[in-house]
Amino acid sequence: MSQLQVPAAPPGWLPDAWLRNARLLSGLVLMAFVTLHFLNHVLLLISLEAADRGRETFLLLWRNPAGTLLLYGAVATHLALSLLALYQRRTLTMPVREWAQILLGLAIPVLIVEHVVGTRAMHALYDANDTYEFVVRSLWILSPKVGVRQAIAVVVIWAHGCLGLHFWLRYRQWYPRTASALLVLAVLVPVLALLGFASAGKEVSAMGPPQSQAIEPTLLDRALATKDRIDNSIYAGFAGLIVLVLAARIVRDRIERRNLVEVRYAGGRKVRVPRGYSVLDASRLAGIAHYAVCGGRGRCSTCRIRVLDGLSEQPEPGPIEAATLAPHRG
């Protein structure tokens, strides 16, 4: 346990518990959607007809006003909170597992834009009948490069979601007993989904010309032009958001560095950081080993320290920190 002086930090401008719960709930909604979507892909191992029958139930759940609001509300919430979390991080020095979750999450919009616009948006704008035959023909025969991108997206989305679930569940007492079985399921779902896609690709290839038109031929050129505009707008908008967040971090860091405080570790080492940094942030920034299972989110208490001087100047623990510390107080 480290022994050091800790600088006082101002309370957060948003309630941490609210943000954490909103991110968790939106993530669970998205994971439910993705799981059902991938399981529907597994039906492609039987036939296109079987998958389309499963798709009817899937669409009943998600392609209605309530399901649409829930799904896209979760998308907007999760993306906004992910960008906020990237901004709020005091340092980008972190373990590989945390970088993996961030980068996988940021890669998802780039990977799935064309697929989402080509199905859901085209259905809404041009009443496109986005059956499995239409989607598989587009990805397997007409645009195989996009098909490869979607296959990569399956792995990236699933890995990001499973990492999030793992980080959330690993402190539950029952989790170690079921982790092996959950890992098997976590591997099987994307593998079977991709095998279903490959099986459907071979089936569509053997069919010859399309059995039906997904979009009215007179509207096809207009629909493709609209799709390209929407795709490019989303790519540009997302890139702009990333640049804005990174620029805001640079501005914030320059302002904060006008007010530095000193963290003194046992053994004499000193680190000067902007006021408001946590001790874990200071340790990571200085390259000092500091164990933290949950990455400093106040869930595990493994990064706790012993304060030798300056404790009276510290703010009271917030709700998350207080709940985590309660079992350790005698």
C-alpha positions as CSV (number, residue, x, y, z in Angstrom):
1,M,0.0,0.0,0.0
2,S,1.5,3.3,-1.1
3,Q,2.2,6.0,1.5
4,L,2.0,9.5,0.1
5,Q,0.6,13.0,0.3
6,V,-2.6,13.5,-1.7
7,P,-3.7,16.8,-3.2
8,A,-7.3,17.9,-2.7
9,A,-9.5,17.5,-5.7
10,P,-12.7,19.3,-6.6
11,P,-15.9,17.3,-6.8
12,G,-17.0,16.2,-10.3
13,W,-19.5,18.4,-12.2
14,L,-21.7,15.4,-13.0
15,P,-22.8,12.6,-10.6
16,D,-20.5,9.7,-11.2
17,A,-23.1,7.1,-10.2
18,W,-25.6,8.5,-12.8
19,L,-23.1,8.4,-15.6
20,R,-21.9,4.9,-14.7
21,N,-25.5,3.6,-14.5
22,A,-26.4,5.3,-17.8
23,R,-23.4,3.8,-19.6
24,L,-24.1,0.4,-18.1
25,L,-27.8,0.3,-19.0
26,S,-27.1,1.6,-22.6
27,G,-24.4,-1.0,-23.0
28,L,-26.7,-3.8,-21.8
29,V,-29.4,-2.7,-24.3
30,L,-26.9,-2.7,-27.1
31,M,-25.5,-6.1,-26.1
32,A,-29.0,-7.5,-26.1
33,F,-29.6,-6.2,-29.6
34,V,-26.2,-7.5,-30.8
35,T,-26.7,-11.0,-29.2
36,L,-30.2,-11.4,-30.8
37,H,-28.8,-10.1,-34.1
38,F,-25.9,-12.6,-34.2
39,L,-28.1,-15.5,-33.0
40,N,-30.4,-14.7,-36.0
41,H,-27.3,-15.0,-38.2
42,V,-26.7,-18.4,-36.8
43,L,-30.0,-19.5,-38.4
44,L,-28.3,-19.0,-41.8
45,L,-26.6,-22.3,-41.1
46,I,-30.0,-23.8,-41.7
47,S,-31.2,-21.7,-44.6
48,L,-32.0,-18.2,-45.8
49,E,-35.7,-18.9,-45.1
50,A,-35.0,-19.9,-41.5
51,A,-33.1,-16.7,-40.9
52,D,-35.8,-14.6,-42.5
53,R,-38.4,-16.2,-40.3
54,G,-36.2,-15.4,-37.2
55,R,-35.8,-11.9,-38.6
56,E,-39.5,-11.3,-38.5
57,T,-39.4,-11.8,-34.7
58,F,-36.3,-9.7,-34.4
59,L,-37.9,-6.8,-36.3
60,L,-41.0,-7.0,-34.1
61,L,-38.8,-6.3,-31.1
62,W,-36.6,-3.6,-32.6
63,R,-38.2,-2.1,-35.7
64,N,-41.1,-0.4,-33.9
65,P,-41.4,3.1,-32.3
66,A,-40.5,1.8,-28.8
67,G,-37.8,-0.5,-29.9
68,T,-36.3,2.1,-32.2
69,L,-36.3,4.7,-29.5
70,L,-34.7,2.3,-27.0
71,L,-32.0,1.1,-29.5
72,Y,-31.0,4.4,-30.9
73,G,-31.3,6.1,-27.5
74,A,-28.9,3.6,-26.2
75,V,-26.5,4.1,-29.2
76,A,-26.5,7.9,-28.6
77,T,-26.1,7.6,-24.9
78,H,-23.3,5.0,-25.0
79,L,-21.4,6.9,-27.7
80,A,-21.8,10.3,-25.9
81,L,-20.7,8.8,-22.5
82,S,-17.8,7.0,-24.1
83,L,-16.5,10.3,-25.6
84,L,-17.1,12.0,-22.3
85,A,-15.1,9.3,-20.5
86,L,-12.3,9.7,-23.0
87,Y,-12.3,13.5,-22.3
88,Q,-12.4,13.0,-18.5
89,R,-9.5,10.7,-18.4
90,R,-6.7,12.7,-16.8
91,T,-4.0,10.6,-18.6
92,L,-4.0,8.3,-21.5
93,T,-1.4,6.1,-19.9
94,M,-3.3,3.0,-19.0
95,P,-3.0,-0.8,-19.2
96,V,-3.5,-2.6,-22.6
97,R,-6.9,-4.0,-21.6
98,E,-8.3,-0.5,-21.1
99,W,-6.8,0.8,-24.3
100,A,-8.3,-2.3,-26.1
101,Q,-11.8,-1.5,-24.9
102,I,-11.5,2.2,-25.9
103,L,-10.1,1.5,-29.3
104,L,-12.6,-1.3,-30.1
105,G,-15.4,1.0,-29.1
106,L,-14.2,3.8,-31.3
107,A,-13.7,1.5,-34.2
108,I,-17.3,0.2,-34.1
109,P,-19.1,3.2,-35.7
110,V,-16.6,3.3,-38.6
111,L,-17.1,-0.4,-39.2
112,I,-20.9,-0.6,-39.2
113,V,-22.0,2.7,-40.8
114,E,-22.4,1.3,-44.3
115,H,-24.3,-1.7,-43.1
116,V,-26.7,0.3,-40.8
117,V,-27.4,2.9,-43.5
118,G,-27.8,0.3,-46.2
119,T,-30.4,-1.6,-44.2
120,R,-32.3,0.5,-41.6
121,A,-31.9,3.9,-43.2
122,M,-32.8,2.6,-46.7
123,H,-35.8,0.8,-45.3
124,A,-37.0,4.0,-43.6
125,L,-36.3,6.3,-46.6
126,Y,-37.1,4.0,-49.6
127,D,-39.0,1.1,-48.1
128,A,-36.1,-1.2,-48.9
129,N,-36.9,-4.9,-48.3
130,D,-33.6,-5.7,-46.5
131,T,-34.0,-9.5,-46.4
132,Y,-31.1,-11.8,-45.8
133,E,-30.8,-12.5,-49.5
134,F,-30.4,-8.8,-50.2
135,V,-27.9,-8.2,-47.4
136,V,-25.8,-11.3,-48.1
137,R,-25.8,-10.7,-51.9
138,S,-24.6,-7.2,-51.3
139,L,-21.8,-8.2,-48.9
140,W,-20.8,-11.5,-50.4
141,I,-21.1,-10.8,-54.1
142,L,-21.5,-7.1,-55.0
143,S,-19.2,-5.6,-52.3
144,P,-17.0,-8.3,-50.8
145,K,-14.7,-5.6,-49.3
146,V,-17.6,-4.3,-47.3
147,G,-18.4,-7.9,-46.4
148,V,-14.9,-8.4,-44.9
149,R,-15.4,-5.2,-43.0
150,Q,-18.7,-6.5,-41.5
151,A,-17.0,-9.7,-40.6
152,I,-14.4,-7.8,-38.7
153,A,-17.1,-5.7,-37.2
154,V,-18.8,-8.8,-35.8
155,V,-15.6,-9.7,-33.9
156,V,-14.9,-6.1,-32.8
157,I,-18.4,-5.5,-31.5
158,W,-18.6,-8.8,-29.7
159,A,-15.1,-8.3,-28.1
160,H,-16.0,-4.8,-27.0
161,G,-19.3,-6.0,-25.5
162,C,-17.8,-9.0,-23.8
163,L,-15.0,-6.9,-22.3
164,G,-17.5,-4.5,-20.9
165,L,-19.5,-7.4,-19.4
166,H,-16.4,-8.9,-17.9
167,F,-15.3,-5.7,-16.3
168,W,-18.8,-5.3,-14.8
169,L,-19.3,-8.9,-13.6
170,R,-15.9,-10.0,-12.4
171,Y,-16.4,-8.8,-8.8
172,R,-19.6,-10.9,-8.4
173,Q,-19.2,-13.9,-6.2
174,W,-20.8,-16.2,-8.7
175,Y,-18.8,-15.0,-11.7
176,P,-15.6,-17.2,-11.3
177,R,-17.8,-20.3,-11.1
178,T,-19.5,-19.6,-14.4
179,A,-16.7,-17.8,-16.3
180,S,-15.6,-20.9,-18.2
181,A,-19.1,-21.6,-19.5
182,L,-19.6,-17.9,-20.4
183,L,-16.3,-17.9,-22.3
184,V,-17.4,-20.9,-24.4
185,L,-20.6,-19.0,-25.3
186,A,-18.6,-15.9,-26.0
187,V,-16.5,-17.7,-28.5
188,L,-19.3,-19.7,-30.1
189,V,-21.7,-16.9,-30.8
190,P,-19.5,-14.9,-33.3
191,V,-18.0,-18.0,-34.8
192,L,-21.4,-19.5,-35.6
193,A,-22.7,-16.1,-36.8
194,L,-19.8,-15.8,-39.2
195,L,-20.1,-19.4,-40.4
196,G,-23.8,-18.7,-41.0
197,F,-22.8,-15.7,-43.1
198,A,-20.4,-17.8,-45.2
199,S,-23.0,-20.5,-45.6
200,A,-25.6,-18.0,-46.8
201,G,-23.0,-16.5,-49.2
202,K,-22.6,-19.9,-50.9
203,E,-26.3,-20.4,-51.0
204,V,-26.9,-16.9,-52.6
205,S,-24.1,-17.5,-55.1
206,A,-25.8,-20.7,-56.2
207,M,-29.1,-18.9,-56.7
208,G,-28.1,-16.8,-59.7
209,P,-30.0,-13.6,-60.3
210,P,-31.9,-12.0,-57.3
211,Q,-35.3,-13.5,-56.6
212,S,-36.7,-10.0,-56.0
213,Q,-35.7,-6.4,-56.0
214,A,-35.0,-4.9,-52.6
215,I,-35.6,-1.3,-53.8
216,E,-37.9,-0.1,-56.6
217,P,-35.6,0.1,-59.7
218,T,-36.7,3.7,-60.5
219,L,-35.5,4.7,-57.1
220,L,-32.2,2.8,-57.0
221,D,-29.9,5.5,-58.3
222,R,-31.4,8.1,-55.9
223,A,-31.2,5.6,-53.0
224,L,-27.5,4.8,-53.7
225,A,-26.6,8.5,-53.9
226,T,-28.5,9.2,-50.6
227,K,-26.7,6.3,-49.0
228,D,-23.3,7.7,-50.0
229,R,-24.2,11.1,-48.6
230,I,-25.3,9.7,-45.3
231,D,-22.3,7.5,-45.0
232,N,-19.9,10.3,-45.7
233,S,-21.7,12.7,-43.3
234,I,-21.5,10.1,-40.5
235,Y,-17.8,9.5,-41.1
236,A,-17.1,13.2,-41.1
237,G,-19.2,13.8,-38.1
238,F,-17.7,11.0,-36.0
239,A,-14.1,12.1,-37.0
240,G,-15.0,15.6,-36.0
241,L,-16.3,14.5,-32.6
242,I,-13.0,12.6,-31.9
243,V,-10.9,15.6,-33.0
244,L,-13.1,17.9,-30.8
245,V,-12.6,15.6,-27.7
246,L,-8.9,15.4,-28.2
247,A,-8.6,19.2,-28.7
248,A,-10.7,19.8,-25.6
249,R,-8.3,17.5,-23.7
250,I,-5.3,19.6,-24.9
251,V,-6.9,22.9,-23.9
252,R,-8.0,21.5,-20.5
253,D,-4.5,20.1,-19.8
254,R,-2.9,23.4,-20.6
255,I,-5.2,25.3,-18.3
256,E,-4.9,22.8,-15.5
257,R,-1.1,22.8,-15.6
258,R,-1.2,26.4,-14.3
259,N,-2.2,24.9,-10.9
260,L,0.1,22.0,-10.1
261,V,0.3,20.1,-6.8
262,E,2.9,17.6,-5.6
263,V,2.3,14.0,-4.7
264,R,5.0,12.6,-2.4
265,Y,5.4,8.8,-2.3
266,A,7.0,6.7,0.4
267,G,10.7,6.4,-0.5
268,G,11.0,10.1,-1.4
269,R,9.7,10.1,-5.0
270,K,7.7,13.2,-6.0
271,V,5.3,13.8,-8.9
272,R,3.8,17.1,-9.8
273,V,0.4,16.9,-11.5
274,P,-2.5,19.3,-12.1
275,R,-4.9,19.7,-9.2
276,G,-7.8,17.2,-9.6
277,Y,-5.7,14.2,-10.7
278,S,-6.3,11.1,-8.7
279,V,-3.2,9.4,-7.1
280,L,-3.7,6.5,-9.6
281,D,-3.5,9.1,-12.5
282,A,-0.4,10.6,-11.0
283,S,1.2,7.1,-10.6
284,R,0.4,6.2,-14.2
285,L,1.6,9.5,-15.6
286,A,4.9,9.1,-13.8
287,G,5.3,5.4,-14.7
288,I,5.0,4.3,-11.1
289,A,3.5,0.8,-10.6
290,H,0.1,1.2,-9.0
291,Y,-2.2,-1.8,-8.9
292,A,-5.8,-1.1,-10.1
293,V,-8.0,-3.9,-11.2
294,C,-11.0,-1.7,-12.3
295,G,-8.9,1.1,-13.7
296,G,-9.8,3.6,-11.0
297,R,-13.6,3.4,-11.4
298,G,-14.2,2.9,-7.7
299,R,-15.4,-0.7,-8.0
300,C,-12.7,-2.8,-6.5
301,S,-10.6,-0.8,-4.0
302,T,-7.4,-2.4,-5.2
303,C,-5.8,1.1,-5.9
304,R,-6.5,2.4,-2.3
305,I,-3.7,4.1,-0.5
306,R,-2.6,5.2,3.0
307,V,-2.6,9.0,3.3
308,L,0.1,10.1,5.8
309,D,-0.3,13.9,5.3
310,G,-3.0,16.1,3.9
311,L,-6.0,13.9,4.6
312,S,-7.9,16.8,6.3
313,E,-7.8,18.7,3.0
314,Q,-9.4,16.0,1.0
315,P,-13.1,16.0,0.0
316,E,-15.5,13.4,1.4
317,P,-15.8,10.2,-0.7
318,G,-18.4,10.3,-3.4
319,P,-21.3,7.8,-3.5
320,I,-19.4,5.2,-5.5
321,E,-16.2,5.5,-3.5
322,A,-18.1,5.4,-0.2
323,A,-19.9,2.2,-1.2
324,T,-16.7,0.6,-2.3
325,L,-14.8,1.6,0.9
326,A,-17.6,0.6,3.3
327,P,-16.8,-3.1,3.7
328,H,-13.1,-2.2,4.4
329,R,-13.9,0.1,7.3
330,G,-13.9,-1.3,10.8
